[in-house]
Every structure is written in structure tokens, then in C-alpha cells.
């Protein structure tokens, strides 16, 4: 995986975690859960893409 692509996935995951923290500070647990799950999804997609690119 190229470094800019890895940086993109890391940045998106970090942004989701920051948004989850901000949601918790405003007592919006539904949004916090959504952003937490989005962070897991972005991280999983990045790992899946890395694995797929390594096989080729």
C-alpha cells in the first residue's frame, strides 16, 4: 500500500475517533457509537485493501 493511501486511512480513522470523543462530550451517545463503528469500518477496509494489494 502506498504511503499516501495509508495516511488517508489513518487520518479518516483518527477523525472518526475524534468525532466520537466530541460526541461523547456533548452527551450524544448515538453519534458516538456511530463514529466508533465507522472508525472500525475504515480501519478494517484499510487492512483488507492492504492484504489484497500484497497478494498481487
C-alpha positions as CSV (number, residue, x, y, z in Angstrom):
1,X,0.0,0.0,0.0
2,X,1.3,3.4,-0.9
3,X,2.2,5.8,1.9
4,X,-0.4,8.5,0.9
5,X,-3.2,5.8,0.9
6,X,-2.1,4.5,4.3
7,X,-2.1,8.1,5.6
8,X,-5.6,8.6,4.2
9,X,-7.0,5.6,6.0
10,X,-5.2,6.5,9.2
11,X,-6.4,10.1,9.1
12,X,-10.0,9.0,8.4
13,X,-9.9,6.6,11.3
14,X,-8.5,9.2,13.6
15,X,-11.1,11.8,12.5
16,X,-13.8,9.3,13.4
17,X,-12.4,8.7,16.8
18,X,-12.1,12.4,17.5
19,X,-15.7,12.9,16.3
20,X,-16.7,10.1,18.7
21,X,-15.0,11.8,21.6
22,X,-16.6,15.1,20.7
23,X,-20.0,13.4,20.5
24,X,-19.5,12.0,24.0
25,X,-18.6,15.4,25.4
26,X,-21.9,16.7,24.1
27,X,-23.7,13.7,25.5
28,X,-24.7,12.3,22.1
29,X,-24.1,8.6,22.7
30,X,-25.8,7.6,19.5
31,X,-23.5,9.6,17.4
32,X,-20.5,8.4,19.4
33,X,-21.4,4.8,18.7
34,X,-21.9,5.6,15.0
35,X,-18.4,7.2,14.8
36,X,-16.8,4.4,16.7
37,X,-18.3,1.8,14.4
38,X,-17.2,4.0,11.4
39,X,-13.7,4.0,12.7
40,X,-13.7,0.2,12.9
41,X,-15.1,0.0,9.4
42,X,-12.4,2.4,8.0
43,X,-9.6,0.5,9.8
44,X,-11.0,-2.8,8.5
45,X,-11.3,-1.5,5.0
46,X,-7.7,-0.3,5.1
47,X,-6.4,-3.7,6.3
48,X,-8.4,-5.5,3.7
49,X,-7.1,-3.3,0.9
50,X,-3.5,-3.8,2.2
51,X,-3.9,-7.5,2.2
52,X,-5.5,-7.5,-1.3
53,X,-2.7,-5.4,-2.7
54,X,0.0,-7.6,-1.1
55,X,-1.4,-10.7,-2.8
56,X,-1.0,-9.3,-6.3
